[in-house]
Amino acid sequence: MAGHSKWSKIKNSKGAADQQRGKVFQKFSKEIYVAAKNGGPDPATNPALRLKVDKAKAANMPNDNINRAIKKATTAGEGENYEEVNYEGYGPNGVAVLVHTLTDNRNRTATNIRVAFNKNGGSLGETGSVSYMFERKGYIAIDRENLDVDEDTMLMSVLEAGGEELETSDEVFEIYTNPSDLADVRDALQAEGYILAQTESTMVPQIMVQVDPDKEELFLTMIEKLEDDDDVSEVFHNAELSES
């Protein structure tokens, strides 16, 4: 993970979320619904639900929306029936792309994903074709603004909390953990008084691929089309893009 910073992507996605807040909240509601239906309505005893709730709150999703999604999942009756379906494919220059979806209609979702790839210089691959290039990790970001803590002190806190790796930039401390330890590390850091800007389970690319400058716009259009789809919950890639 050395040299790989996730924070810039998060900042960009937060900006996009501000422009289409209703759509983003709708996706969070679906994820919260599924987590509550699978593991129960109490975030204190359902780590997956707490992660989804924390992520939604970080995006300023109102508590009423969150509680409504949880209540809907635990109300008697069948309700919606979502399933997790993952897609793997390639962008320009052989960039690896993982797409995680929650869908109630596989045919609709598969068609939309295929169109987003094919119309923007990419192609769908077989199951397992690119997933081996990514590793599941827990991820925590702590904003350094107004935080009077140096890197050595932060590293000690991370290791004592059970984290695996710390990456530092001028803006943020980025912490990576074993996925199963994410909730414990989060709780330990919060108990020390740290305010967490982001907490999530993520897929970290092990190899980065440079995208030709003249293909970057096409690739970013592909990612935008995928992320904009109502059934898509997460998109991961290993593209190395220019600063601009």
C-alpha positions as CSV (number, residue, x, y, z in Angstrom):
1,M,0.0,0.0,0.0
2,A,3.0,2.2,0.2
3,G,2.5,5.3,-1.9
4,H,-1.2,4.6,-2.4
5,S,-3.4,7.3,-0.9
6,K,-7.2,6.8,-0.8
7,W,-8.0,10.2,0.7
8,S,-8.0,12.2,-2.5
9,K,-10.5,9.8,-4.0
10,I,-12.7,10.1,-0.9
11,K,-12.6,13.9,-1.1
12,N,-13.6,13.9,-4.8
13,S,-16.5,11.5,-4.1
14,K,-17.7,13.6,-1.3
15,G,-17.8,16.6,-3.6
16,A,-19.8,14.6,-6.1
17,A,-22.1,13.4,-3.4
18,D,-22.9,17.0,-2.4
19,Q,-24.3,17.5,-6.0
20,Q,-26.5,14.4,-6.0
21,R,-27.3,13.9,-2.3
22,G,-30.6,12.3,-2.8
23,K,-29.2,9.5,-4.9
24,V,-26.3,8.9,-2.5
25,F,-28.8,8.7,0.5
26,Q,-30.9,6.2,-1.5
27,K,-27.8,4.0,-1.9
28,F,-26.9,4.3,1.8
29,S,-30.5,3.4,2.7
30,K,-30.3,0.2,0.6
31,E,-26.9,-0.8,2.2
32,I,-28.2,-0.1,5.8
33,Y,-31.4,-2.1,5.0
34,V,-29.4,-5.1,3.9
35,A,-27.0,-4.9,6.8
36,A,-29.8,-4.6,9.3
37,K,-31.8,-7.5,7.7
38,N,-28.8,-9.8,7.7
39,G,-27.3,-9.0,11.1
40,G,-30.0,-7.3,13.2
41,P,-31.1,-3.7,13.9
42,D,-28.6,-2.8,16.7
43,P,-25.4,-1.2,15.4
44,A,-23.8,-2.1,18.8
45,T,-24.1,-5.8,18.1
46,N,-24.0,-5.6,14.3
47,P,-20.5,-4.3,13.1
48,A,-21.5,-4.3,9.5
49,L,-24.5,-2.1,10.2
50,R,-22.5,0.2,12.3
51,L,-20.0,0.7,9.5
52,K,-22.8,1.6,7.1
53,V,-24.4,3.9,9.6
54,D,-21.1,5.7,10.3
55,K,-20.4,6.1,6.6
56,A,-23.9,7.5,6.1
57,K,-23.5,9.9,8.9
58,A,-20.1,11.1,7.6
59,A,-22.0,12.0,4.4
60,N,-24.5,14.0,6.5
61,M,-27.4,11.6,5.9
62,P,-30.2,12.6,8.4
63,N,-30.9,10.2,11.3
64,D,-34.5,9.9,10.2
65,N,-33.4,8.4,6.9
66,I,-31.1,6.0,8.7
67,N,-33.7,4.9,11.3
68,R,-36.3,4.5,8.6
69,A,-34.0,2.1,6.6
70,I,-33.3,0.0,9.8
71,K,-37.0,-0.1,10.8
72,K,-38.0,-1.2,7.2
73,A,-35.5,-4.1,7.4
74,T,-36.9,-5.3,10.7
75,T,-40.6,-4.8,10.0
76,A,-42.6,-8.0,9.6
77,G,-43.0,-9.1,6.0
78,E,-40.7,-10.0,3.1
79,G,-39.8,-6.4,2.0
80,E,-37.2,-6.0,-0.8
81,N,-35.0,-8.9,-1.7
82,Y,-31.5,-7.6,-2.6
83,E,-28.5,-9.7,-3.4
84,E,-24.8,-8.9,-3.7
85,V,-23.4,-9.3,-7.2
86,N,-19.8,-8.4,-8.0
87,Y,-18.5,-7.6,-11.5
88,E,-14.8,-7.5,-12.7
89,G,-13.5,-5.9,-15.8
90,Y,-10.9,-3.7,-17.4
91,G,-10.6,-0.1,-18.4
92,P,-8.1,1.6,-20.8
93,N,-4.5,0.4,-20.5
94,G,-5.7,-2.8,-18.7
95,V,-6.8,-1.0,-15.6
96,A,-8.5,-3.4,-13.1
97,V,-12.0,-2.4,-12.1
98,L,-14.1,-4.1,-9.4
99,V,-17.8,-3.3,-9.1
100,H,-19.9,-4.3,-6.1
101,T,-23.7,-4.1,-6.4
102,L,-26.9,-4.7,-4.4
103,T,-29.6,-5.6,-6.8
104,D,-33.1,-6.9,-7.0
105,N,-32.8,-7.6,-10.7
106,R,-29.7,-9.3,-12.0
107,N,-30.5,-8.8,-15.7
108,R,-31.0,-5.1,-15.4
109,T,-27.8,-4.6,-13.4
110,A,-25.7,-6.8,-15.6
111,T,-26.9,-4.9,-18.7
112,N,-26.2,-1.5,-17.2
113,I,-22.7,-2.5,-16.0
114,R,-21.8,-4.0,-19.4
115,V,-22.9,-0.8,-21.2
116,A,-20.9,1.4,-18.9
117,F,-17.7,-0.7,-19.6
118,N,-18.3,-1.2,-23.4
119,K,-19.1,2.5,-24.2
120,N,-16.1,3.9,-22.4
121,G,-13.2,1.9,-23.6
122,G,-13.5,-1.0,-21.2
123,S,-14.7,-4.6,-21.1
124,L,-16.2,-7.0,-18.6
125,G,-14.0,-9.9,-17.5
126,E,-14.6,-13.3,-15.9
127,T,-15.0,-13.8,-12.2
128,G,-11.6,-13.8,-10.6
129,S,-10.0,-12.0,-13.5
130,V,-8.9,-8.9,-11.5
131,S,-10.0,-9.4,-7.9
132,Y,-6.7,-11.1,-7.1
133,M,-5.1,-7.6,-7.6
134,F,-7.0,-6.2,-4.6
135,E,-6.8,-7.0,-0.9
136,R,-9.7,-6.4,1.5
137,K,-8.7,-3.9,4.3
138,G,-10.2,-1.8,7.0
139,Y,-9.6,1.9,6.4
140,I,-9.7,4.8,8.8
141,A,-8.9,8.5,8.0
142,I,-8.2,11.1,10.6
143,D,-8.2,14.8,9.5
144,R,-4.9,16.5,10.6
145,E,-6.5,20.0,10.6
146,N,-6.5,21.3,14.2
147,L,-4.9,18.0,15.4
148,D,-1.7,18.6,17.4
149,V,-0.3,15.1,17.0
150,D,2.9,14.2,15.2
151,E,3.4,11.1,13.1
152,D,5.3,9.1,15.7
153,T,2.6,9.7,18.3
154,M,-0.1,8.7,15.8
155,L,1.8,5.5,14.8
156,M,2.0,4.5,18.5
157,S,-1.7,5.0,18.9
158,V,-2.4,3.0,15.7
159,L,-0.3,0.1,16.8
160,E,-1.7,0.0,20.3
161,A,-5.2,0.1,18.8
162,G,-4.4,-3.0,16.6
163,G,-3.9,-1.2,13.3
164,E,-1.4,-2.5,10.7
165,E,-0.2,0.5,8.8
166,L,-0.1,4.3,8.9
167,E,0.3,6.6,5.9
168,T,0.7,10.3,6.4
169,S,0.1,13.3,4.2
170,D,-0.2,17.0,5.1
171,E,-4.0,16.6,5.2
172,V,-4.7,13.3,6.8
173,F,-3.6,10.2,8.7
174,E,-4.6,7.1,6.8
175,I,-4.8,3.9,8.8
176,Y,-5.2,0.3,7.4
177,T,-6.3,-2.7,9.4
178,N,-7.2,-6.3,9.1
179,P,-10.9,-6.2,8.1
180,S,-11.9,-8.2,11.1
181,D,-10.1,-5.7,13.4
182,L,-11.6,-2.5,11.9
183,A,-14.4,-2.1,14.5
184,D,-12.0,-2.6,17.4
185,V,-9.4,-0.2,16.0
186,R,-12.0,2.4,15.3
187,D,-13.4,2.1,18.9
188,A,-9.9,2.3,20.4
189,L,-8.9,5.4,18.5
190,Q,-12.2,7.1,19.3
191,A,-11.7,6.3,23.0
192,E,-8.3,8.2,22.8
193,G,-10.3,11.2,21.6
194,Y,-9.5,11.1,17.9
195,I,-12.3,12.3,15.5
196,L,-12.5,10.0,12.5
197,A,-13.2,11.5,9.1
198,Q,-13.9,8.1,7.4
199,T,-14.2,4.5,8.5
200,E,-14.9,1.7,6.0
201,S,-14.1,-1.7,4.6
202,T,-12.4,-1.3,1.3
203,M,-10.5,-3.0,-1.5
204,V,-6.8,-1.9,-1.8
205,P,-5.0,-2.4,-5.1
206,Q,-1.7,-4.2,-4.8
207,I,-0.5,-3.0,-8.2
208,M,-1.1,0.4,-9.8
209,V,-1.5,0.9,-13.6
210,Q,-0.7,4.1,-15.3
211,V,-3.4,5.4,-17.6
212,D,-2.4,7.3,-20.8
213,P,-3.3,11.0,-20.4
214,D,-5.4,10.9,-23.5
215,K,-7.5,8.1,-22.1
216,E,-8.1,9.5,-18.6
217,E,-11.2,11.3,-19.4
218,L,-12.8,8.2,-21.0
219,F,-11.8,6.2,-18.0
220,L,-13.2,8.7,-15.5
221,T,-16.5,8.7,-17.5
222,M,-16.7,5.0,-17.1
223,I,-16.2,5.2,-13.3
224,E,-18.8,8.0,-13.1
225,K,-21.3,6.0,-15.1
226,L,-20.8,3.0,-12.8
227,E,-21.0,4.9,-9.6
228,D,-24.1,6.7,-10.8
229,D,-26.0,3.4,-11.3
230,D,-28.6,2.9,-8.6
231,D,-27.6,-0.7,-8.1
232,V,-23.9,0.0,-7.6
233,S,-22.7,0.3,-4.1
234,E,-18.9,0.4,-4.5
235,V,-16.4,0.8,-7.4
236,F,-12.6,0.1,-7.0
237,H,-9.8,0.4,-9.5
238,N,-6.0,0.5,-9.7
239,A,-5.6,3.4,-12.0
240,E,-2.7,5.8,-11.5
241,L,-4.1,9.2,-12.7
242,S,-2.4,12.5,-13.3
243,E,-2.8,15.2,-10.6
244,S,-5.1,17.2,-12.7
